[in-house]
Each structure stands twice: as structure tokens, then as C-alpha cells.
Amino acid sequence: MTLPKQVLQALAGIVGSQSIRVSRTALETYASDGLPTHHRRPGAVVLPDGRDQVVRIVEVLAHHGVPFVARGAGTGLSGGALAGPDAVVIVLTRLNRIIAIDPSNRHATVEPGVVNVHLSEAAAPHGLHYAPDPSSQTVCTIGGNVAENAGGPHCLKYGVTSNHILELEVVLPNGEVATLGSRGGEPWGPDLVGLFVGSEGMFGIATRITVRLTPIPRQIQTLLADFSSVRAAGEAVSSIIASGLLPSALEMLDRACVAAVEASIYAAGYPTDAEAVLLVDVDGRDAGAVQAEAHDVETILREHGARTVRMATEESQRARLWQGRKKAFGALGRISPDLIVQDAVVPRSALPDVLERIADIAATYRVKVSNVFHAGDGNLHPNINFDRRNRDEFRRVEAASAAIMSACIDAGGSITGEHGVGIDKLRYMPLMFDGDTLAAMRATRRAFDPEELSNPGKVVPVHACREWSAARSLRRAEVVA
Ligand SMILES: Cc1cc2nc3c(=O)[nH]c(=O)nc-3n(C[C@H](O)[C@H](O)[C@H](O)COP(=O)(O)OP(=O)(O)OC[C@H]3O[C@@H](n4cnc5c(N)ncnc54)[C@H](O)[C@@H]3O)c2cc1C
């Protein structure tokens, strides 16, 4: 433990000795998130029970120059919620009150530790829901969703988290409390909410979040189509998007993923002999219009060689089909000691080629890759099952991950669609951004947090930005002189 004793005493004085963790065993719980390849044990963990405690904690840490990392449910898939021994993890799951639901203005104000699906459940009696629905929505928190700008299957039509956040109360890294945005609509001036959403905890801690609520669609039709090739399924996705239709969700699972789902308690009745299945939702107010749109989607699916297209309108049938998709990572997690859920984006027209490229990479590096992803958004999730204890296999998994990222960038895509950069993707940032751009990102970070105390060492690879390169050249020159 490297944290000064007086800091630990001050923290215990704020949260009470029962709400601070310092033992090696207790800290181990917080040494990972949803990605198994990174492990960092923090110096201490505190579990505040309200906003005022968060403010006092951050004030103490800022005073002593101690870095900190906010943590929601720890389902992140890029190592974003991890902290080293010199830092304190601030767990926000006890800040879990839904403060207000305002149905007439269609918004809700929540604390950051509210679990995503609990908000939709609370809004349902008003005919409303919180639209961004990550597959982890039964566990992940709205605070974590804000930090990662989370997406989800139905974000294709309804937009990702950034489209649904109106106002944020944030504790800045020096302990000051600021309000960004406005629940009444767009404020004048720079879009600070837009800047904070997706900033992965670099700018401070969101302690109160006002979100837009969206009417629950009255009519929903779900289609399940299966294909004898991944390419055909990918081409069907590109055609649906190119046709101007806008399904509310358009998801793909490949054969390996279907096999894992069907062998688990989440079995949804997907055909196990298909190379790929597409799960599509169309929704709206009017039954006739929804049926017509479902028919148009079906036509395109069949034109691209769908072997069968099943329709589900009953809620129980739809729920079963969607449970298989949303629990697919859990089903994959059963089949090996470790699972990496990768995340990247490609233009939708590039899907068929990139999926073939990923299959080639899997063969080259002899790793088991399966795909389940938000196909309509071009947001890929190649998953790699492996056993970390097998060093050779682990090296091949890391090399395959890097090759997949390069393939996505080559196709005009990006290294993350929704899981963030965290620690894991720092190494890929220079593949996408030059030194000047990274330096600009760092300067933005320092405008909020000059000491870089909030979630340090994440997102912006300091070593690659020009500022650092310049300092390095200077140091070299000094050495030579
Ligand atoms: C099975 C599974 C399925 C998933 N499916 C999806 C999906 O469909 N779409 C998707 O986008 N993601 C998905 N994820 C990834 C993950 O659930 C999301 O990134 C989610 O938003 C993380 O929320 P969390 O509460 O677990 O945050 P954590 O993992 O605890 O933290 C994530 C980041 O947010 C920061 N943070 C947390 N709370 C705050 C706060 N209040 N203020 C400031 N920063 C904060 C942390 O410092 C960290 O950098 C999935 C993960 C799993 C395990």
C-alpha cells in the first residue's frame, strides 16, 4: 500500500471505516473489470453513499495530489475502471436513487449508480423508457454509460447515450461542483455535456444525471433470418441500410456464437446449422406501418439468400429471441477460462469484407473468434475465447486483437464503437491519431484536470503526443550536451 496514512484516515473519516477497503483481498475485487487481460490493484477503495461524500473525498484527494478513478458496476470492457496502488477507486453503486421522473417533460434525474434497466422499469408506468440499452443493461450503471457513451442494440434508431443526456452535475477533479447542460433544452455556449459524455472519467465524476425519456414503441415486430454465409448476411445488412429503412435494431450472430448461446440456459431457438443469423426489430405507433416495414425488410433478407425468416410479435417470443442476443457474451464466457470482447467500427458497406478478414486473422493466429454485434451500426464485437495461463495462446490472442484493429482502421473504421479506449486501447490510439491531435486531446483533458488526477493514464497515450515527443527530444538534447 503506497497511500499516505493521513489520506486513508481522512477518507475513513468521511465514509466511515466500514465503507473503505484497504486489505489485499478486498482490493482484489476491484482489480479487474469486464476485460480479463488487465489487472491492477488500487491503493484503496471507498464506497460513498451520497454526492456530498463524493465531493469531500475528491477534495481530500485533490489536496494531497492523490489520483482517483470512478467506478460503476465494473462491466467496462477496456480496463477503464482500474487504478494502480497510488490511486483510490471511488465506487458509485450506492448512489442509486432515481431522484425524479418527469413524464410531462419526458425526462428523469438519477444518481450515477442507478442500474440502466431499473430506470426503464421505473419509467414504464408512464409509457416511457430510457432508450440506450447496452446488453449489460441489467447490471451496468447510468454513470458508467455516460462515461463510455454506451450504445446498445436499439441505438441504431434511437441514438447512443450522448443523444439522451440533458444535464450533468459533475464533481471536478479539484472538488468543485459544476452543472453542465440544462434539463430545459440546449443551453448557449459550448456543448460541455457532449464533451463529458464519453470522456471515460477523465474530466471528473458525474453525480447527478438528467436523461431524456422516450415513449415505449406501441408496435414491435422481430424478425430472425438465417444465412448460409456470413458474407450474405453482411450484404443483407448493407442493403437494408442503403434502402433507407430504419429498423430499431439490426444485430448479427455468427455460427460459433449461435452454438454457444444454444448450448446455454439462454437458448433462444436460433438455427445451429446457419453460418449467421440476423435479429431485426422494426417498431412504431401504427400496426399497419410496422407490418409494411417488416415486410420490406423481409424482402431484402430473402433477396440476399436468407434461408428462413421468422416473425415474432408475441412479447414472450420476442423476449426469448432477444435474451439469446443480450446474454451471448455470458454464453461465450462459459466455454473457456477467459474471453475478450473486442469492439471496433467499420463502415457498414465494408462489413462483408472485414468479417472475412477477421476469419483470416483468426486462422493465421490460430485463435477462436466468434462474432455477435450491432451490425446495423457497423459496430463489431469479435470475441476471442482463450486461456490466459497458456502464454503462447495469450500472445497469439494479443497479436490477433491488434491485427483486427488494424484491419478495421484500414477499412475506414475506428478502434472503438462503445467500449472506450481505457487502458486496453491506448496502444492503438497512435494508429488513428497523429501527435498533434493527441496533444490537443491532452490539452482538453488538462483544461478540466491540470494535475491529471481523474482516471490518470487512460484514453490519451501521453507518450505518443507531440508535447511528450518534444519534451523527450529536449531531454535527449540535454543528455547530449
Ligand atoms: C456482457 C456485457 C455486455 C455489454 N454490452 C454492451 C453494449 O451493448 N453496449 C455498450 O456500450 N457497452 C456494453 N458493455 C460494456 C459496459 O457494460 C459499458 O461500457 C457500461 O457503460 C459500463 O458501465 P459500468 O457501470 O459497468 O462502468 P464501469 O465499468 O464501472 O466504468 C466504466 C468507465 O466509466 C467511468 N465511470 C463510471 N462511473 C462514472 C461516473 N459516475 N462519472 C465519471 N466516470 C465514471 C470509470 O472510471 C470507467 O472509466 C458490455 C459489457 C458486458 C460485460
The ligand as a Tripos MOL2 file, in Angstrom:
@<TRIPOS>MOLECULE
LIG
   53    58     1     0     0
SMALL
NO_CHARGES

@<TRIPOS>ATOM
      1 C1        -21.8380   -8.7690  -21.0350 C.3       1 LIG1
      2 C2        -21.5340   -7.3440  -21.4090 C.ar      1 LIG1
      3 C3        -22.2590   -6.7360  -22.4230 C.ar      1 LIG1
      4 C4        -22.0040   -5.4080  -22.7820 C.ar      1 LIG1
      5 N1        -22.7420   -4.8080  -23.7660 N.ar      1 LIG1
      6 C5        -22.5330   -3.5190  -24.0710 C.ar      1 LIG1
      7 C6        -23.3150   -2.8740  -25.0900 C.ar      1 LIG1
      8 O1        -24.2110   -3.4580  -25.7080 O.2       1 LIG1
      9 N2        -23.0470   -1.5690  -25.3340 N.ar      1 LIG1
     10 C7        -22.0780   -0.8750  -24.6670 C.ar      1 LIG1
     11 O2        -21.8880    0.3070  -24.9380 O.2       1 LIG1
     12 N3        -21.3140   -1.4720  -23.7200 N.ar      1 LIG1
     13 C8        -21.5220   -2.7520  -23.3960 C.ar      1 LIG1
     14 N4        -20.7580   -3.3500  -22.4230 N.ar      1 LIG1
     15 C9        -19.6950   -2.5840  -21.7480 C.3       1 LIG1
     16 C10       -20.1220   -1.8910  -20.4190 C.3       1 LIG1
     17 O3        -21.2460   -2.5430  -19.8480 O.3       1 LIG1
     18 C11       -20.4180   -0.4110  -20.6640 C.3       1 LIG1
     19 O4        -19.2290    0.2560  -21.0330 O.3       1 LIG1
     20 C12       -21.0290    0.3090  -19.4600 C.3       1 LIG1
     21 O5        -21.3630    1.6270  -19.8540 O.3       1 LIG1
     22 C13       -20.0940    0.3670  -18.2490 C.3       1 LIG1
     23 O6        -20.8700    0.7360  -17.1130 O.3       1 LIG1
     24 P1        -20.3500    0.3950  -15.6430 P.3       1 LIG1
     25 O7        -21.3160    0.9540  -14.6720 O.co2     1 LIG1
     26 O8        -20.0680   -1.0380  -15.5190 O.co2     1 LIG1
     27 O9        -18.9990    1.2500  -15.6240 O.3       1 LIG1
     28 P2        -17.5360    0.8240  -15.1210 P.3       1 LIG1
     29 O10       -17.0380   -0.3450  -15.8580 O.co2     1 LIG1
     30 O11       -17.5230    0.7400  -13.6410 O.co2     1 LIG1
     31 O12       -16.7070    2.1120  -15.5570 O.3       1 LIG1
     32 C14       -16.5080    2.4010  -16.9090 C.3       1 LIG1
     33 C15       -15.8100    3.7610  -17.0490 C.3       1 LIG1
     34 O13       -16.6850    4.7740  -16.5860 O.3       1 LIG1
     35 C16       -16.0710    5.5760  -15.5900 C.3       1 LIG1
     36 N5        -17.1540    5.9660  -14.6790 N.ar      1 LIG1
     37 C17       -18.0380    5.1390  -14.0560 C.ar      1 LIG1
     38 N6        -18.9380    5.8740  -13.3840 N.ar      1 LIG1
     39 C18       -18.6180    7.1800  -13.5780 C.ar      1 LIG1
     40 C19       -19.1690    8.4160  -13.1390 C.ar      1 LIG1
     41 N7        -20.2520    8.4790  -12.3630 N.pl3     1 LIG1
     42 N8        -18.5700    9.5730  -13.5280 N.ar      1 LIG1
     43 C20       -17.4740    9.5440  -14.3160 C.ar      1 LIG1
     44 N9        -16.9170    8.4010  -14.7730 N.ar      1 LIG1
     45 C21       -17.4790    7.2390  -14.3980 C.ar      1 LIG1
     46 C22       -14.9980    4.6810  -14.9950 C.3       1 LIG1
     47 O14       -13.9530    5.4410  -14.4320 O.3       1 LIG1
     48 C23       -14.5520    3.8970  -16.2230 C.3       1 LIG1
     49 O15       -13.6090    4.6520  -16.9330 O.3       1 LIG1
     50 C24       -20.9870   -4.6870  -22.0870 C.ar      1 LIG1
     51 C25       -20.2610   -5.3050  -21.0540 C.ar      1 LIG1
     52 C26       -20.5280   -6.6250  -20.7240 C.ar      1 LIG1
     53 C27       -19.7360   -7.2560  -19.6130 C.3       1 LIG1
@<TRIPOS>BOND
     1     1     2 1
     2     2     3 ar
     3     2    52 ar
     4     3     4 ar
     5     4     5 ar
     6     4    50 ar
     7     5     6 ar
     8     6     7 ar
     9     6    13 1
    10     7     8 2
    11     7     9 ar
    12     9    10 ar
    13    10    11 2
    14    10    12 ar
    15    12    13 ar
    16    13    14 ar
    17    14    15 1
    18    14    50 ar
    19    15    16 1
    20    16    17 1
    21    16    18 1
    22    18    19 1
    23    18    20 1
    24    20    21 1
    25    20    22 1
    26    22    23 1
    27    23    24 1
    28    24    25 2
    29    24    26 1
    30    24    27 1
    31    27    28 1
    32    28    29 2
    33    28    30 1
    34    28    31 1
    35    31    32 1
    36    32    33 1
    37    33    34 1
    38    33    48 1
    39    34    35 1
    40    35    36 1
    41    35    46 1
    42    36    37 ar
    43    36    45 ar
    44    37    38 ar
    45    38    39 ar
    46    39    40 ar
    47    39    45 ar
    48    40    41 1
    49    40    42 ar
    50    42    43 ar
    51    43    44 ar
    52    44    45 ar
    53    46    47 1
    54    46    48 1
    55    48    49 1
    56    50    51 ar
    57    51    52 ar
    58    52    53 1
@<TRIPOS>SUBSTRUCTURE
     1 LIG1         1 GROUP 0 **** ****
